[in-house]
């Protein structure tokens, strides 16, 4: 287990340009939603011309990092991908469990289907909207974890918990004030969302603390 991280930003010091490009590419996923909510660009266009190219570019950067012999950045990207998938499993499972225990009448995943509707232009209850929404949900979960591992690496596991809570604060700022994403009932939404993001963040924090390299050879 790695209990320390080199400072400042060893992945950045390994290759500043590659680090910034990878961080920017990962951020294109959530950028699609933010641009939609601000009314600047609708999601079908941002996904087609920002997010999708960003994900392809991120994959190309992983290949390029291997050819350029950048083991630290390669490790951070791979660990981030794995941590993101595991974090999503915990997030979704926790969301379903807490919503069930609280007898929440609306779906705990209602926003995912809204994402899909914004992407496809189809009603939220259609198969195409559901598929698109879940794919976008996975994209966000993975890229948030990649952003974390690139910057924090093998920090304390509770750094990941703080990252999850920061994402929660951002959601609480955006969702209730949005006519599109406003939850049907606020109080249960806050409880479900808070616990789920805490579990997501803690999971990626634990995975990163165990498997992310602090520096070359560690």
N, C-alpha and C positions, 0 to 999 in steps of 0.2 A: 504494500500500500504506500502511496506517495503522500506524505503529509506536508509537503512544502511546494511552493512554486517559485521559480526563478523570477526575479524582478529587475527591471521592468519589462514586461511583455516579451518573453523569450521567442515566441513565434514571430513577433514583429521584427525582432533583431536578427532572426535567421534570414528573413527576406522581406523587408518592409513593403515592397510593391506587391508581392504575392499575397502577403497577409491582408493588405487593404483591399485588394481585388476580391479575395475570398470572402471577406467580411461584407463587402458591398454586394456581392452576388447573393449571399445568403439573405441579406436584407430585402431583396427584391420581392420575396414572397409576401411579407406583411405590407410592403409598399403598395401592392395592388389594392388591398382593402382600404388603406389610409387615403389613397388617391380617390377612390370611389366615395368615401364618406365626406371628403372635403369638396366633392363636386367637380374636381379638376378633370379626371379621366375615369370613364366607366370601366368596370372590372374586365369585361371581355377584351378590351383593348390593352389594358395593362398586363393581363395574363399572357396575351399573344405577343406583345412587343416589349415587355419588361420582365415579367416573372419567368416565363418559359425560356427565353434566351438566358436569363440569369441562372436558371438551374442547369442548363446545358453548359454554360460557361463555367459554373462551379465544378462540374464533372471534368471539363477540360483542364481546369486548374489543378485538380487532383492528379491527372495524368502528367501535366507539366511539372508539378512538384516532384514527381517521381523521377522524371528525366533530368531535372535540375538538381537532384540529390538534396531535397529538403525534407529530411525524415521527420522533423518536429511538426511541420505544417501538415504533412501527410497523416501523421498520427492524430493530430487534433481534429482533422476533418473526418477521419474514420471513426474515431471515438465519439465525436459529436453525432454522427449519423446513427450509430448504434444506441447511444444514450437517448437520442430523440425518439427512436422507435420504442424503446423500453419505457421512456417517460410517457409516451402517448398511451401505452397499454395501461399504466397506472392512472393516468389522468382520466381516460374514458371509463375505466372500471370504477374509480372513485366517484366520478360524476353520476354514474348510473346508481351505485350503491347508496350514496347520500340522498339522492333524489327519491329513491324508493323508500328509504327510512323516514324521510320527511313527508312522504305521500304527496309529492309535488305533482300536480295534475298535468301541467304542460311538459313536453319532452325536454329533458336536460340537454338535448342536442339540437334544440330548435334553431340556433344560430347557424349551424352547419348547413341546414337546408336552405336558409336564407342566403348564405354564401353561394350555394349551388344555383339558386334562382337568379341571383345577380349575375352570375357567370354565364348561365345558359339562356336567360330570358324566359325560362319555363316556370310554371307554378311550383311552389315549394314541395308539393306532394307527388311530383313526377319522378320517375326513375332517373332520368338524366340529371335533374337538379340534385338528387341525392348522391349520385356517383361523383359529380363535379364538386359538390360541397365536401364530401369526405376526402377526396383527393387533395383539395386545398387545405383542409384541416391537417392532414398528414404532412403536407409541405411546410406549413407553419411550425408544426411541432418539431420536425427535423431541423429546420433552419434556425429556429431559436436555440436549439441545443448546440448546433455548430457554432453559432455566434458566441455562445457561452464558452465552449471548449477552446475556441481560438484565443479568446481574451484571458480567461481564468485558468484553463488547463487543470492541473491536479491540485486545485485549491482545497480548502476545507469543504467537506460535504455540505455544510450549511450555507456556503456561498451560493450553491445551487438553489437551496431553499429561498434565500433572499432574491435570487433571480426570478424564481417562480412567483414570489409575492410582488415583485416589481411589475411583472406581467399582469398580475391580478389588479394592481392599482391602475394600470393603463386601461384594462378592460372596464373597470368601474368608472373611469373617467369618460370612456367613449360610449359604452352601451346604453346607459340610462338616458344620455342626452341625444341619442340618435333615434330619429323617427323610424328608421329601418330596423335597428337591432334592439330597441328598447324591450326589456324582458316583460312578460305578461304580469308577473308579480315580483317585486324587487327583493323583498327580504329572503325568500328561499333561494333566489338566484344568487344573492351575495354569499350565502352559506355554502351552497353547492360549488360555486366558482372558487371561493377562497380555499376550501379544503382540496379541491382538485388541482389547483395551481400549486399548492404547497406540496402535494404528492409528486407532481410532475417535476418541480424544481429539485426536490430532495433526491429523486431518482437520478436525474442527470448529474447532480452533484456527487452522489455516491459513485456512479459509473466513472465519471471523470477523475475523481480522486484516486481511483484504483488503477485506471488504465491509461490516462493521459500522461505523456512525458513532460517532465519539468524542464529538461534540457537534453541535449544530445546524449544518448546512452543511458538515460534515467527514466 
